[in-house]
Amino acid sequence: MKFNIITIFPQVLDAYFNESILKRAQEKNIVQINSLNLRDWTFDKHHSVDDTPYGGGAGMVMRVDVIHAALKDIVSNQGAKKTILLSAKGKKWDQQLAKKYSKLEEVNIICGRYEGVDERVTKFIDDEISIGDYVLTGGEIGAMVIVDSVTRLLPGVLGNKVSLESESHNKPGQLEYAQYTRPEIFVADEKKYRVPKVLLSGNHKEIEEWKTSKKK
């Protein structure tokens, strides 16, 4: 699977993608993650990607011509793919969407910045996606969320299939049971915090029943 991420801060993305599970997924050639600098498709010596908004208003708006030039170069003509714009007005990203996207061969992500993106960009995308009802400085964090949540669903990325199936949101609205590890008894401010006895019992049937009962 391939991700192409259009951004003006590729180094921010690379720092995250080149660690841990995502790094190993790339080394195994399960996924290819390309952080692409939008300034490589600009038309002037200043490498401008934004301009003042028509009709007035605060801030700067990212230009449709620059983004379109990037999309023409990077979007494949073959295979199952989607091009998305990270936007506050987009559909909410969740685990079920992540599962759908994990079936694709290519995902192209446009990271907005400044006051926003020229509305005409929406004519050249498949989806507008939001990761929540709050304002971020740019779309880079949203891109990290999408790439991470999709990549971990790809075969061979996580070593334990059972772990993946038991994770929170694997079924809509269901959260994973509580987890415990050593020490068995933890003391803080003269108060003892114990691991539930059933988890120490060795009775697999009772443990599974407890886990099921603790899923929210």
FIFI-193789 format. One record per residue (C-alpha): chain; residue number from 1; x, y, z. Coordinates in nm, 2 decimals, padded with zeros to 4 digits, m for minus. Layout:
REM residues N
{kolmi 'A', NUM, {X, Y, Z}}
...
REM end
This chain:
REM residues 216
{kolmi 'A', 1, {00.00, 00.00, 00.00}}
{kolmi 'A', 2, {00.12, 00.35, m00.07}}
{kolmi 'A', 3, {00.05, 00.68, 00.10}}
{kolmi 'A', 4, {00.14, 01.01, m00.07}}
{kolmi 'A', 5, {00.11, 01.31, 00.17}}
{kolmi 'A', 6, {00.12, 01.66, 00.03}}
{kolmi 'A', 7, {00.25, 01.90, 00.29}}
{kolmi 'A', 8, {00.48, 02.20, 00.34}}
{kolmi 'A', 9, {00.65, 02.03, 00.64}}
{kolmi 'A', 10, {00.76, 01.68, 00.52}}
{kolmi 'A', 11, {01.02, 01.66, 00.79}}
{kolmi 'A', 12, {00.76, 01.67, 01.06}}
{kolmi 'A', 13, {00.59, 01.37, 00.91}}
{kolmi 'A', 14, {00.91, 01.18, 00.85}}
{kolmi 'A', 15, {01.02, 01.21, 01.21}}
{kolmi 'A', 16, {00.70, 01.02, 01.31}}
{kolmi 'A', 17, {00.69, 00.77, 01.03}}
{kolmi 'A', 18, {01.05, 00.66, 01.07}}
{kolmi 'A', 19, {00.99, 00.51, 01.42}}
{kolmi 'A', 20, {00.84, 00.19, 01.57}}
{kolmi 'A', 21, {00.57, 00.00, 01.39}}
{kolmi 'A', 22, {00.55, 00.23, 01.09}}
{kolmi 'A', 23, {00.92, 00.21, 01.03}}
{kolmi 'A', 24, {00.91, m00.17, 01.04}}
{kolmi 'A', 25, {00.62, m00.18, 00.80}}
{kolmi 'A', 26, {00.81, 00.02, 00.55}}
{kolmi 'A', 27, {01.12, m00.19, 00.59}}
{kolmi 'A', 28, {00.91, m00.50, 00.52}}
{kolmi 'A', 29, {00.77, m00.33, 00.21}}
{kolmi 'A', 30, {00.42, m00.36, 00.34}}
{kolmi 'A', 31, {00.36, 00.01, 00.31}}
{kolmi 'A', 32, {00.53, 00.30, 00.13}}
{kolmi 'A', 33, {00.49, 00.64, 00.29}}
{kolmi 'A', 34, {00.59, 00.94, 00.08}}
{kolmi 'A', 35, {00.60, 01.29, 00.25}}
{kolmi 'A', 36, {00.60, 01.53, m00.05}}
{kolmi 'A', 37, {00.69, 01.90, m00.03}}
{kolmi 'A', 38, {00.41, 02.10, m00.19}}
{kolmi 'A', 39, {00.67, 02.38, m00.27}}
{kolmi 'A', 40, {00.82, 02.15, m00.53}}
{kolmi 'A', 41, {00.52, 02.23, m00.75}}
{kolmi 'A', 42, {00.51, 02.61, m00.72}}
{kolmi 'A', 43, {00.54, 02.85, m01.01}}
{kolmi 'A', 44, {00.74, 03.14, m00.87}}
{kolmi 'A', 45, {01.09, 03.19, m00.74}}
{kolmi 'A', 46, {00.95, 03.24, m00.39}}
{kolmi 'A', 47, {00.79, 02.89, m00.39}}
{kolmi 'A', 48, {00.45, 03.04, m00.28}}
{kolmi 'A', 49, {00.18, 02.80, m00.19}}
{kolmi 'A', 50, {m00.07, 03.05, m00.06}}
{kolmi 'A', 51, {m00.22, 03.39, m00.13}}
{kolmi 'A', 52, {m00.47, 03.64, 00.01}}
{kolmi 'A', 53, {m00.84, 03.54, 00.01}}
{kolmi 'A', 54, {m01.08, 03.69, m00.25}}
{kolmi 'A', 55, {m01.35, 03.90, m00.07}}
{kolmi 'A', 56, {m01.11, 03.98, 00.21}}
{kolmi 'A', 57, {m01.07, 03.81, 00.55}}
{kolmi 'A', 58, {m00.80, 03.70, 00.79}}
{kolmi 'A', 59, {m00.51, 03.48, 00.70}}
{kolmi 'A', 60, {m00.39, 03.32, 00.38}}
{kolmi 'A', 61, {m00.54, 03.05, 00.16}}
{kolmi 'A', 62, {m00.36, 02.76, 00.00}}
{kolmi 'A', 63, {m00.37, 02.78, m00.39}}
{kolmi 'A', 64, {m00.56, 02.54, m00.60}}
{kolmi 'A', 65, {m00.32, 02.56, m00.90}}
{kolmi 'A', 66, {m00.02, 02.45, m00.69}}
{kolmi 'A', 67, {m00.21, 02.16, m00.52}}
{kolmi 'A', 68, {m00.36, 02.05, m00.86}}
{kolmi 'A', 69, {m00.01, 02.04, m01.01}}
{kolmi 'A', 70, {00.10, 01.81, m00.73}}
{kolmi 'A', 71, {m00.20, 01.58, m00.76}}
{kolmi 'A', 72, {m00.15, 01.55, m01.14}}
{kolmi 'A', 73, {00.20, 01.42, m01.08}}
{kolmi 'A', 74, {00.15, 01.18, m00.79}}
{kolmi 'A', 75, {m00.20, 01.03, m00.83}}
{kolmi 'A', 76, {m00.19, 00.69, m01.00}}
{kolmi 'A', 77, {m00.41, 00.61, m01.29}}
{kolmi 'A', 78, {m00.45, 00.25, m01.18}}
{kolmi 'A', 79, {m00.56, 00.05, m00.88}}
{kolmi 'A', 80, {m00.80, 00.12, m00.59}}
{kolmi 'A', 81, {m00.72, 00.46, m00.45}}
{kolmi 'A', 82, {m00.86, 00.77, m00.28}}
{kolmi 'A', 83, {m00.75, 01.13, m00.26}}
{kolmi 'A', 84, {m00.85, 01.31, 00.06}}
{kolmi 'A', 85, {m00.83, 01.66, 00.20}}
{kolmi 'A', 86, {m00.80, 01.70, 00.57}}
{kolmi 'A', 87, {m01.07, 01.95, 00.66}}
{kolmi 'A', 88, {m01.27, 02.07, 00.97}}
{kolmi 'A', 89, {m01.59, 02.01, 00.77}}
{kolmi 'A', 90, {m01.50, 01.66, 00.66}}
{kolmi 'A', 91, {m01.65, 01.33, 00.77}}
{kolmi 'A', 92, {m01.53, 01.20, 01.10}}
{kolmi 'A', 93, {m01.24, 00.95, 01.09}}
{kolmi 'A', 94, {m01.30, 00.64, 01.29}}
{kolmi 'A', 95, {m01.20, 00.27, 01.30}}
{kolmi 'A', 96, {m01.46, 00.16, 01.05}}
{kolmi 'A', 97, {m01.33, 00.42, 00.79}}
{kolmi 'A', 98, {m00.97, 00.30, 00.87}}
{kolmi 'A', 99, {m01.08, m00.06, 00.78}}
{kolmi 'A', 100, {m01.23, 00.06, 00.45}}
{kolmi 'A', 101, {m00.92, 00.25, 00.36}}
{kolmi 'A', 102, {m00.69, m00.05, 00.45}}
{kolmi 'A', 103, {m00.84, m00.23, 00.14}}
{kolmi 'A', 104, {m00.71, 00.04, m00.10}}
{kolmi 'A', 105, {m00.38, 00.03, m00.29}}
{kolmi 'A', 106, {m00.31, 00.41, m00.27}}
{kolmi 'A', 107, {m00.42, 00.70, m00.04}}
{kolmi 'A', 108, {m00.32, 01.06, m00.13}}
{kolmi 'A', 109, {m00.36, 01.31, 00.16}}
{kolmi 'A', 110, {m00.36, 01.69, 00.13}}
{kolmi 'A', 111, {m00.25, 01.87, 00.45}}
{kolmi 'A', 112, {m00.40, 02.21, 00.48}}
{kolmi 'A', 113, {m00.23, 02.51, 00.65}}
{kolmi 'A', 114, {m00.29, 02.88, 00.71}}
{kolmi 'A', 115, {m00.66, 02.99, 00.70}}
{kolmi 'A', 116, {m00.76, 02.70, 00.48}}
{kolmi 'A', 117, {m00.75, 02.56, 00.12}}
{kolmi 'A', 118, {m00.91, 02.71, m00.19}}
{kolmi 'A', 119, {m01.26, 02.55, m00.22}}
{kolmi 'A', 120, {m01.19, 02.45, m00.58}}
{kolmi 'A', 121, {m00.95, 02.18, m00.45}}
{kolmi 'A', 122, {m01.26, 01.98, m00.35}}
{kolmi 'A', 123, {m01.33, 01.92, m00.72}}
{kolmi 'A', 124, {m01.02, 01.70, m00.74}}
{kolmi 'A', 125, {m01.06, 01.48, m00.43}}
{kolmi 'A', 126, {m01.27, 01.19, m00.32}}
{kolmi 'A', 127, {m01.32, 01.26, 00.05}}
{kolmi 'A', 128, {m01.29, 01.54, 00.30}}
{kolmi 'A', 129, {m01.18, 01.40, 00.64}}
{kolmi 'A', 130, {m01.18, 01.54, 00.99}}
{kolmi 'A', 131, {m01.02, 01.38, 01.29}}
{kolmi 'A', 132, {m01.23, 01.57, 01.54}}
{kolmi 'A', 133, {m01.42, 01.89, 01.64}}
{kolmi 'A', 134, {m01.12, 02.11, 01.72}}
{kolmi 'A', 135, {m00.88, 02.33, 01.54}}
{kolmi 'A', 136, {m00.52, 02.23, 01.46}}
{kolmi 'A', 137, {m00.23, 02.43, 01.31}}
{kolmi 'A', 138, {m00.22, 02.21, 01.00}}
{kolmi 'A', 139, {m00.32, 01.88, 00.86}}
{kolmi 'A', 140, {00.00, 01.70, 00.94}}
{kolmi 'A', 141, {m00.13, 01.55, 01.27}}
{kolmi 'A', 142, {m00.44, 01.43, 01.09}}
{kolmi 'A', 143, {m00.22, 01.26, 00.82}}
{kolmi 'A', 144, {m00.03, 01.08, 01.10}}
{kolmi 'A', 145, {m00.35, 00.96, 01.25}}
{kolmi 'A', 146, {m00.48, 00.83, 00.92}}
{kolmi 'A', 147, {m00.16, 00.66, 00.81}}
{kolmi 'A', 148, {m00.10, 00.50, 01.16}}
{kolmi 'A', 149, {m00.46, 00.37, 01.20}}
{kolmi 'A', 150, {m00.47, 00.22, 00.85}}
{kolmi 'A', 151, {m00.12, 00.08, 00.84}}
{kolmi 'A', 152, {m00.16, m00.12, 01.16}}
{kolmi 'A', 153, {m00.46, m00.30, 01.00}}
{kolmi 'A', 154, {m00.25, m00.43, 00.70}}
{kolmi 'A', 155, {m00.15, m00.80, 00.71}}
{kolmi 'A', 156, {00.19, m00.86, 00.85}}
{kolmi 'A', 157, {00.23, m00.52, 01.03}}
{kolmi 'A', 158, {00.13, m00.64, 01.38}}
{kolmi 'A', 159, {00.27, m00.97, 01.49}}
{kolmi 'A', 160, {m00.03, m01.07, 01.69}}
{kolmi 'A', 161, {m00.36, m01.10, 01.50}}
{kolmi 'A', 162, {m00.55, m01.17, 01.82}}
{kolmi 'A', 163, {m00.42, m00.85, 01.97}}
{kolmi 'A', 164, {m00.55, m00.66, 01.66}}
{kolmi 'A', 165, {m00.89, m00.82, 01.68}}
{kolmi 'A', 166, {m00.93, m00.74, 02.06}}
{kolmi 'A', 167, {m00.84, m00.37, 02.02}}
{kolmi 'A', 168, {m01.08, m00.09, 02.11}}
{kolmi 'A', 169, {m01.32, 00.00, 01.83}}
{kolmi 'A', 170, {m01.26, m00.32, 01.64}}
{kolmi 'A', 171, {m01.64, m00.35, 01.67}}
{kolmi 'A', 172, {m01.82, m00.02, 01.65}}
{kolmi 'A', 173, {m01.86, 00.14, 01.99}}
{kolmi 'A', 174, {m01.67, m00.13, 02.18}}
{kolmi 'A', 175, {m01.36, m00.05, 02.39}}
{kolmi 'A', 176, {m01.09, m00.29, 02.51}}
{kolmi 'A', 177, {m01.09, m00.44, 02.86}}
{kolmi 'A', 178, {m00.86, m00.30, 03.13}}
{kolmi 'A', 179, {m00.50, m00.41, 03.12}}
{kolmi 'A', 180, {m00.26, m00.50, 03.42}}
{kolmi 'A', 181, {00.10, m00.59, 03.46}}
{kolmi 'A', 182, {00.36, m00.62, 03.74}}
{kolmi 'A', 183, {00.37, m00.54, 04.03}}
{kolmi 'A', 184, {00.08, m00.75, 04.15}}
{kolmi 'A', 185, {00.03, m00.51, 04.44}}
{kolmi 'A', 186, {00.12, m00.14, 04.40}}
{kolmi 'A', 187, {00.13, 00.08, 04.71}}
{kolmi 'A', 188, {00.10, 00.46, 04.68}}
{kolmi 'A', 189, {00.03, 00.70, 04.97}}
{kolmi 'A', 190, {m00.02, 00.40, 05.20}}
{kolmi 'A', 191, {m00.30, 00.26, 04.98}}
{kolmi 'A', 192, {m00.28, m00.07, 04.80}}
{kolmi 'A', 193, {m00.39, m00.12, 04.44}}
{kolmi 'A', 194, {m00.42, m00.48, 04.34}}
{kolmi 'A', 195, {m00.45, m00.67, 04.02}}
{kolmi 'A', 196, {m00.80, m00.84, 04.00}}
{kolmi 'A', 197, {m00.77, m01.19, 04.14}}
{kolmi 'A', 198, {m00.93, m01.36, 03.84}}
{kolmi 'A', 199, {m00.63, m01.26, 03.63}}
{kolmi 'A', 200, {m00.40, m01.44, 03.86}}
{kolmi 'A', 201, {m00.61, m01.76, 03.88}}
{kolmi 'A', 202, {m00.48, m01.94, 03.57}}
{kolmi 'A', 203, {m00.84, m02.03, 03.49}}
{kolmi 'A', 204, {m00.86, m01.94, 03.12}}
{kolmi 'A', 205, {m01.24, m01.97, 03.10}}
{kolmi 'A', 206, {m01.30, m01.73, 03.39}}
{kolmi 'A', 207, {m01.03, m01.49, 03.26}}
{kolmi 'A', 208, {m01.20, m01.47, 02.92}}
{kolmi 'A', 209, {m01.54, m01.42, 03.08}}
{kolmi 'A', 210, {m01.39, m01.13, 03.29}}
{kolmi 'A', 211, {m01.24, m00.97, 02.98}}
{kolmi 'A', 212, {m01.57, m00.99, 02.80}}
{kolmi 'A', 213, {m01.75, m00.84, 03.09}}
{kolmi 'A', 214, {m01.51, m00.55, 03.11}}
{kolmi 'A', 215, {m01.54, m00.45, 02.75}}
{kolmi 'A', 216, {m01.72, m00.12, 02.73}}
REM end
